[in-house]
Amino acid sequence: MNHSIEPELAARTNLVGTVVSENVQRALAAGVPLANLVGAERFFGNMLQQLPGVAYIAVATGRIVLEAGDRIDPYLAPPRERKGVRSHPIMHGGKQVAYVVIDIDPAFISKKFLDVFLDMGVVILVTILVAFEIMVLMISRSLTAGIDRLHRLAAMQAVGDFSKRIVTSARSSIERSIGLLAKRADTLNTQFKTLIRESKQSGGRSRELEQLGARYGLSESGPQVSIEPATGRAAVV
């Protein structure tokens, strides 16, 4: 990765070196001696703040005249003299009077990748926690949904309300229990329907039967399919 990004770092070095050398040459052309460039080091420091990948900028004549930042160990710094990389001389009066020294922070790329990995770690951790909560919720719902439905249907029939039923596939003991209660509601509603028709044909006591149906939730159309309150769907397993 360092080798693949090295050309970009070299281009940044060339840009910084060109800007620094041109500014210093402009000051020399105005008659300001190199050693008397007031504010040059502060100017270099501002450049370092804007370019976090650059660790050190200096102007040298064989010795360091102006500098800003922390010098990188020569064993860690990228080579300054290599094919395809321009040097950055400072010219005055047609002669080279100084040159620009630039060190790129070798840990800059590693720091950026570390930041990315930390961000990814936080995202992965949050994703795992959310997935765990969803898994717990789904498991809890799958274990308790059948019991809740059985409890609701049994509670309705315990108080004499046979107006509802739940459709099941009878895959477990709980579902079979729900099926038995639903079958009881179907049987009572079927018997009520038969008695109502017979009473209407014979002119019998149909009013008492209608009151009985209203009391126990019985009707000629049979029990209604129960609706899940949480989902709004028919309670079919």
Steps between C-alpha positions, in 0.01 A plus 500: 500500500785738581657433160169567323450832681865607473449684165229712661731584789775591253259729314405669827869544586565661161206736547609609848863538391402709199281731709769547766784559251295751297406698812858509626631598155246782488625630835865478387416686180351777715837538673426319827795284617425133553589513868268800556173354370279604790189281543623230261495229766145599602403480132648150481313404816171606348576286195563200725159548663331502161702198377493237777700254289802733500706474820789741437588796275837673499717728291869407504825628354709210624367579844139557607401865474122480544293203617162393634370166624684191620780352294443138401779251566692449172439126524123556511465795262432437131812543283536861385719424201355249261421475133189690396488721811588865454731683736394839628788746469467863600653717227622858529703687241514192280664292771368248752532660843296250701265204469180377661491195729164324542424191707177309455365332814548124439228419755240723333351220289499260794317756713234550235449126462482464878226764511308313229540167679380652828193646327430163338543331838239728657258437212552122524451505877176698473379267222571194714314649797199593287498153338517339844206706625297412191586130544391509866175673402424248224579202722289642781211563263521154345497337846227711659270575205326162513455516877358852477248394234396195702459716809283757319274239342464301825424820694224593254337158521535496880266801522262351243614674181516260203499764227867456404718223368867467400619302201802279571700226333518283814880468491546509878312419818415868547363526146300179550349648818407814308344275233288322759366829637435626146316175418284547810403849380424362152283220644294734721446748218397218263248368754369853556458548124304171475270589791431848361398360162278235660334756727431733206346215300287373787418843641659408831681709758751671269511815717640307797761339272608840367542625857701188578717563193561859604595384850759242383616662176328245273386584147374329186814609310726319749791631707723768352868442439695669779724793402850538647509843673876543443501428127146563380502162320286193541649269765601222264812296581 
